[in-house]
Amino acid sequence: MYEGFGARQVGTDSDKGKVEFKLFIPITRDPKIKEIKVIGTFQEQLKKKQVNWDPTNAPVMELESHTKGYLWHYTTDAVLSEGFYEYKYYVTFDDPSVPFRLCTDPCARYGGSECQNSAFVVGGSYLSVAPLSVPRKPHRDLVIYELNIDDFTAEYRGGSAPIESVTEKISHVADLGVNAILFMPWTAWPGYGYSWGYTPYQYFSVEYRYTNAIGKPSEKLSLLKTLISECHKKGIHVIMDGVYNHSADDVNKFPYYHFYQKKDDCPYVGKFGGAFGGLTDLDYHNDCTQEFIRDVCCYWMDEFKIDGIRFDNTTNYYISDDNRGLPKLLEDIANHVSEKGENNFSLTLEHIDMSAAQVTKQTKATSYWDNSLYDNTRDSLLNWTVNPRLLIAFNANKWLKEKEGDGTTKDNKVATTYLTNHDHSHVAWWAGARDNNQGSGAMQWYRTQPYVIAMMTMPGVPMILNGQEFAEDAWVMEDDKGSGRRVIPRPLRWELSGDNIGKPLSDLYKKLIGLRLAFDTLRSDDFYPDWADWMRKPNQEGYGMDADNQIVIFRRMGNLKGEVERFVVVLNFSQDRKTVSVPFDVNGRWKDLLVEPNWEFDVSGFHKNVTVNSNWGYIFYNKSR
């Protein structure tokens, strides 16, 4: 992208301009191309009278040498008027028996309206992304909101582009108090229908569906820049979801695949590590793939000023003891951040297997998605009980410690935890799922409260799926057995955010997010007690899990300039009020931070009997020398 590959306007005139096309193919293997023409919706404006999409008289690209491969280029002889234009490359090969192909530009910065067209813009705004209004924070200091652009805006966007509509409602996320948004993939995918975005096709392009605004054809990139700027102005970090293990399905393979006379010669496509059934795996055995994906990441970092990347499906492009693939990609990005004089760029892995923490420690990753809290929350809600594994999950950073018993994690790395995410049904749905085949869902929203309190007071970085904060309760099948029916829309019903379920739950989230961001200790690695799956009774001090009574008590503690900050979290997962003997490390004045006005009380004898309402909890606080 730094050599101007793809299609770009020459100059910055907002009304008109010539356009230059550049197509690069690495020297790794000869594609055996005879000729490349450019066809599209711009042709009728060329000096030589042409018809749009007609290859007969279409301009022919010139081939020139390049130190790393082959470079075809063409600049329009005519000045094009302001607007949005679609194009493809019309490719013929040395072997006349091989039919011509219409190929998507691998470096196009805009996705087209149909048929995986590439696109470019003449004119429009040349915006720069506003910087974060606060210094960029390390990953451990974030509270993340996972957002699907389509679902978030479906109810209210009207004729606005979805990305434009997110901007209009970004105040909701800011008011909630989170300081980071993880946007599910916005890069272009095949087709124009609904998608979660995990079948990318044009890695430098913004999805056409997300940028299709009435009357704003040349503002497609500006819309995303405006959204990121608004997030930054509100102190919200922007994390991009990057899908770099695979491209789209077997029909819509990685764009470079179609530029080779013998398609299997394409060095970008092939198995490296694992494979994702039905999709096109990228082959990191070849440097061109490694460099291409590195440049994709750097493009979004430099042009759109994103603050982090979440890497999807990393298990399939990681090979133990091989630096290629994921480790090299993370290293290249970390070096790029350092060269720019920046820091705290978030690098999060979706590495859902037992090696996740180890891979995170061994690479430049800053975090990994930890499924433990989700798994145990779901099981506890379904079974109406708690299991010792739930308390083990609360100690989320344990596996990132330098060594067993050490007090800090390696290089400030942390786990990202959640009660649910885009891959699963909403947690409010799980709360009522056992009652009948369909589940009563949000009608039992209150059962999620102690889990929310736990997530916001335990180690790790909490992540909230959009709508979770007001008990949206959509269902998603866990396994579609390859049918492709799992990816379904879950449009947020915004009217629920103010009803007698949504409002009290939202208020709880706001309160807890505020507490987490206000107290360093709640974002630290400290956690007590360490637990094992055979333990069902509290330890001698009174900390731990009483599985029979469904009570959990844990402690967080940190040193602050000569004072010790202490939190004792008491959680009641049962349907009954419980009176509990709560342990306190020091006698003296304590207060509960969860409910205003704060309940304050004195402790003597290092214990106090406390009555905890059903499906509720306390966050007791003390600061002393």
N, C-alpha and C positions, 0 to 999 in steps of 0.2 A: 504493500500500500504506500510505502514511502517513495517508490519509484513511479507512482501514479498509475498503477495497473487498474483495469476496469475502464469505465467511461466517465469523463469529467469535462465540465465546461472549461474552456480556455478563458481566463479572466474572471472578473467578479461583477460584471454588469448585471444589474437586477432585471433588465428588460430583454436582453438578447445575448448571443454568444456562439462561437464555434465550439464544437465538441471533439475531444480527442479520445480515441479508443486504443487501449493497449492490452494485448493478451500475451501472457508469458507461460511457457511450458518448460519444465526443467529438462536438463540434458540427460537425465537418468536413462531414458529410453526414447528412441526416435518415434514420434507419433505417426510418421509417414503421411503427413498432410500435403495435399497438392495445392489447395487454394482455400482461403477464408474470405467470405464476403460478410458485410454487416447489413442486416435488414431490420426494418422496424417501422415505427409510426412517425419517424423523422424524415423519411425518404422523399416525400412530396415537397419538402422545402429545399431540397438540394438543387443546385444550378442546372444539372442535367435532369431533365424532367423524368420523374420516376413515380411509381405507384407504391404506396406503403406495403411492406411485407413481400414485395416482388423481388426475387433474386436475379431476374433477367439482366437488369442494368445496375444492380446494386454495387456500391463501391467495393473494390478489392483491397484488402489489407496488404501492406508491404512487409516482407520478412527481412529482419536484420539480425546480426549476430548479437549475442549477449553472453557475458562471461559465465553464466550459469545455465544457459539453455537457449531457447528459441523465443524471439520476440516479434510478434506481428503488431503493426500499428496503422492507424488511419485517422486523419483529422478532416472533418467536414469542410468542403470548399465554400459552403454557404454559411451565413450567420443564421442560427435558429432562434425563433421567438421564444419568449418566456413560457415555460410549461413543463409537464411531466411526459416523458417519452419512454416507450418500451422497445426492446430490441433483442435480437439473438444473433448468433454467429452461424452462417450457412457454410458448412465445412464439407469439402470433397477430398478424397484420398487418392494416393498413388495407384492403388488397385481399382480400376474402373468398375469392377464387379461389386465393390462395396458401395451401397447407396449413400447419398449425401445425408448429413445429419444437421438438425437444428440444435445448437448447443447453448446452454446457459453460460453466461460469463461468471467464472468462479470468483472474481473479485468485484462483482457488481455491488454497489452500495445501496441499491433499491431493488426490492422485489416487485415483479409485475403483477398485473391483475389476473392473469390466467396462464396456463401452460408453462409454468415455471419460467416465464419471461424475465429477462433482466430489464433494468430501467435506469434512466438518468434524469436529472433535472437541470433546466436552464433557468437562471434567475433565482428568485426566492430570497429568503433571508439568509445571511451568513452569520449565524449566531455563535457565540462562544458560551460554554457552560459556566455558570457562576460557581465560584469555589464554595466549599463548606463554610458555613458561618461560624463554626467552631473547629478547633484542631481535630484532625481525623483521629478517632479513638482506636485503641487496640480491640481486637475481636471480643475479648472478655468483658469489655465495658459496653457491649451492645445489647439491646433488646430488639429482636428481629420480627418483622411482620412479613409473612410470605403472601404474595399478592399475584393473582391471576388477572391479567389486564382485561380479558373478556368477561369473566365472571363478576369482577368488581364493578364494571360499568354497564352491564347488560340492562339493568332496570331503568336507567335514567339518561343514557347518552344521546338518544334521538339521532340527529344528523351529524353529531360530532364524531370525530375519530376516537376510538377507544383510548388511545394514549392521551389525547387532548382531554377526554372526560376524566381520566384519573387525576390529571392536574386540577380539574375543577373541584375534586372531592378530597384532595390530599390533606386538607385541614382535619378531616376525620382521623387520619392516621396520626397527625401531629397532636391532636387533642387527646388521643389515647395515651400518648406519652412515649411511644417507641422512638428509638433514634436510628433505626435502620430498616430498610425495605429490601427484601429479596424478591426481585421480579422474576417470575417464571419466564422461560425463554421468549424473547422478542425477536429473535432472528428468524428469517423467512423459512417456511416449510412448504412442501408441495401442496398444491391445491389452495382453495380459498375457504374451505370449511373450518369449523371449530377444531382446535387442537390444543393440547397442553404445551406443544412446542418442542417435544423431545425427539422429533424426527427432522432435524435441520437439513436444509438444502443449500441455502446461500448464506454463508457464514458472516459476510460483511454487510448483509442487507437487513433492514428493518422489515418485519412482516407487513405486507401490503394491507391485510385485513385490519391491522392495528393503526394504520396511518391514513386510511381512506376517509378524508374529511370532505364534506360538501364545499365546493368553491375554494379549496386550498390545495390544488394539485402540486404546487412546487414547494410546499412546506413540510414534506413528509419527514425529513430528518430534523427540521427545526422543531417539530412537535415533541420529539423525544428529548431534544436538548432543553426545551422549555420545561418539560416535566422534571428532568434531573436538576435543573437550576432551581425550580420551586422546592424540591426536596432539600437541596443544599441550603437554601435560604432559611429553611425551618430547622436546620441542624440535623437533617435525616441523611444518613449514609445510604448510598445506592449500591446494591450488590446485584450483579448480573448472573443469571443461571446459564452456564456454558456447557454445551453437549459436545464433547470432543472425542468420545469413543467411537461414535458411529454417525453416519449420515442417514438419509432417508431410505425408503424401502428398495426392494430389488428392481422396481421399475424406474424410480426416480433416484438413481444412484448419485454419488458424489459428482458434481458437474464435470470435473476433469476426466472422469471415466469415459465420456462420450467423445473426447478429442483424439482418441487413439484408434487407428485403423483396426487393430486387434484390441478390443476393449480390455482384455485380460492383461495387456501390457501396462495398463495404468498403474504407476507405482504408489499412488495414494490409497488404493483400495486393496484390502487383504486382511487376513487374521493376524492380530498381534495380541498375545495373551488370550483372553477369553473372547467369546463371540456373542452377539446379541441377535437371537433368531429373528429372521424376517427383515432385518435392517442391514445396511452396508457398513461393515467395519472398516476403520481407517488403519493403515499399516504403518506403524511407527518404526519398523525396521529401516525405512527409507528416510533420509534426511529431509527430503522435500516435504513430507507430511509433518514432520516435527517443526520445520520452519514455517510452514503455512499456518498451523494452529497457533504457534507463538505469535505470528504477525496478526492473526485474528484478535488475540487477547490484547496485544499492544495497541491495536487500532481503537478498540472500545475504551481502553484506559486513557489514551492520549486525546482522542477526538471528543469523547463523551464524559471524561473525567469520573468514571465510575470508581467506587471505593473498595470493591472486592468482587471476587468471582466464586460462585459455588460450582464445583465440578461434578457433573452428573456421571453416574455409573463408572466410577474410577476403578473398580475391581477388574474391569475388562481391558484396560490399557495400562495395567501395572504387572510387571513380571519381577518377582523377587530376585535381587542381585543383578538387575539389569537397569542401567540408568536411563535408557531410552523410554519414551512414552511419558507417563505421568511424572516421574522424578525430574527428568530433564525439563519438561514444560514448567513445572513449579520453580525450578532453579532459574530458568530464563526470565520468568516474570519477576521473581524476587530481585534479580540483577537489574532488570529494567526499572523497577521502582527505586532501587538504590541509586542508579545512574541519574535519575531525575531529581535526586535529593529529597525524596518523599519517604514516608514510613507508614506503618500500621495499615498496609493494604491487606485485606482479608482474603485468605485462600482456604476454602472449606471443601472437604471431600465428602462425596456420597459413596462411602466405601463400606457397604453393609455386609461385613463379615467379621469374624473374630480377630482379624489382623488390623482392623481399622486404626486403633490407637497406636500400634507399633509402626504402621506405615506413616501416620501423621508425625510421629516422633522422628522418623528416619528421613523425612523429606522437608521441604520448605513450607509445607501446609501449616496453617495456624489453627485449624479446627477440623472436626469430622462430625457428620450426622450420627448421633447415638440413638438407636431405636429402642433402647432399654426402657426408658420412661414410657414411651408409647405402648410398647408390648405389655408392660405390667399394669399400666392404667387400664387398657382395654380388658385384660383378663380380670382385673379386680372389679371393674364395673359390670362385666357380664356375670361374674360369679357372686357378686354382692359380698365380697370378703376381701381381705388383704393377705398377701403372701410375703414372706421375708425378702423375696427378690425385689419387691417394690422399694424397700429401704436401701437395698444394695444399689439400685438404680439412682437413688437420690445423690449418692456420692459419685457424681458423674465424671469428675476429673481424676479419679483414682488411678485409672489405667494410663494416664499421661505423665505420672510422676517419674522423675529420673530413676528412682529405685524405690522399692517397697519401704514405706515408713517415712519417705522424704516429705518435706513440707511444701514443696513447690513443684509445679509442672515444668517440663523441659521447654525452654525458650518461650515461656508465657503462653503455652498452647492450652486450649480448652475444648471441651466437648460442646456441641450444639444439641440442645434437648428440646423436646416438644411432646405435647399430648396427642397431636396428630399432625399430618402434613398432607400435601396434595395427593399422595399415593393412597390415602385412607379416608374412610368416612369421618365426618366431624365427631369430635369427642362427645358432644351433646347427643348425637345419635346413639353412640355406644351406651350412654347412661340409661337409656330406656330400651335397649335392644332385646333384653331377655323377656320382657313382658309378653310379647307376641311376635309373630313372624316378621312383621314390619317394624316393630319397635315403637315405643311411644315417644322416643326422641327427646326433644327439648322440654317436654312436660316434666321431666325429671332432671332438669338442668342443675338443680341445687346439688346433686350428687357429684358434680364436677368440681365443686368449690375447694375441697381440701387438696385436690390434685393441682389446681391452679396455684394455691398458696404454696405448696411444696415446690413447684417448678420455679416460682419467682424468688424463693429463698434458699434454694440449693445451689451447689456449684454448677458450673457450666453456663452456657448462654441460652436463654429461653427464646423460643420461636413460636409465634402465634399464626395459625392459618387464617386467612381473611374470612371474617364472619364468625370465627370462634368466639370472639369477645362478646357477641350478643346472642350466643346459643343457636346460630345457624346449624341445622341438623341434617345436611344432605348425606346420602348413602353412596358409597362406591364399592363395587365388588372388589374383593381382595385378589382374586385370581380369575381372569377371563379365559384361561386355558387356550390362549392363542387366538381367540375369536376376534380380538380387536375392539370389543365392546366396553372396555373398561374406561376409556377416555370419554367422559361425558361432561356436558356443561353443568355447573353448579352455581347459577346466578344468585348473587346475594339479594336477599329481600330486605331492603333497607328500612322498611317500616317496622321491622322487628326490633330494631335497635332502640326504640323508645317505648316498647310495651312493658308489661309488668314482669317479664322474664329478661328481656334484652337489657333494660336500663340497669337493674341492680347488678347483673353480671358484668356489664361494661364498667360500672362504677368500681367493682371489685378489681377488675384488671387495671384500671387507671391508678387506683390506690397502690396496688402491688408493684406496678411498673415504677411509680414515683419513689417508693421505698427502695427498690433495688438500685435505682440510679443514684439515690441520695447517700447510700451507705457502701463504702468500699468493701467492708467485710462480707456483705452479701454477694459480692462478685469475686471473692477470693477462693482459694482452693481448700481452705480449712473446712473440715467436716468431722463431726463426732456423733455417734460411734461408728467405727468400722464394723460391718455386719457380715454374717454368713447365712446361707440359705437354710441351715438347720435350726437357726435361732428363732424362737417364737415367743420369748419372754424378755422383758427389759433386763439390762445388766444390773449389777449391784447398786450402781448410782441412781438407776431409774431411767436411763436413756435407752432408746431402742424401740422395738416393736412389741406390743402386746397383741398378738395375732387373734386371740380369742375375743378380745374386746374391741379390736380394730382401732387401736390407738397407736400413734407413732409420735415419739419425741426425739428431736435431734438438736444439736447445738452448732452454732457458728461463732468463731472468735477471732479477733484481730487486734494487733497493737497499733495505736495511733499516737505518736509523739508522747510517749510516756504513759498513756492511758490505754486500758484494755476495753475494747468494745465487745459486748456479748449479746448473742441472740439465742433464745430458746424457743423453738418452734414446736407447738403442740397441735396435733391433727387428729380429728375424730372422723373416721370413715364410716361409722355405723349410722343406723337410722334412729338411734336413741341418744338422749343426753347422757353424758358420762361424767362422773366425778373422778378426777385423776390426781395422784400425788406427783407433782411436778418437781424435778430436781433443779436447783440453781447453784451455780458454782461459787457465788458470793452472796453473803447476806447484804441487806440494805434495800435501797429503793429500786424498784423495777416498774416498768409500765408496758402495757399492750399497745402496739403501734397500729393495729389493724382497724380499729373502730374509733371514730372521733365522737366526743372528746376521749382522749386516751385514759384508760383505766390505770391508775397508779396505786401501788401497794408496797408494803414493806415485807421483806422475807427475813425470817430468823430460823436457825436450824437447818438451812440449806434445802428446805422443801416447803411447798405450800399446796394445799388441796384446792383444786380448781375445777369448776364445772364447765364442761365444753358442750355446746349445742351440737346436735347431729349435723353431719356433713359440713363441719366448720372447723375453725382452728384459732390459735392465738400466735402472735409474734411478740414475745416478751423481750424487752430491751433494757440493758444496763451498761453504763460507761463509768468506769472507776479506775483508780490506780491499782 
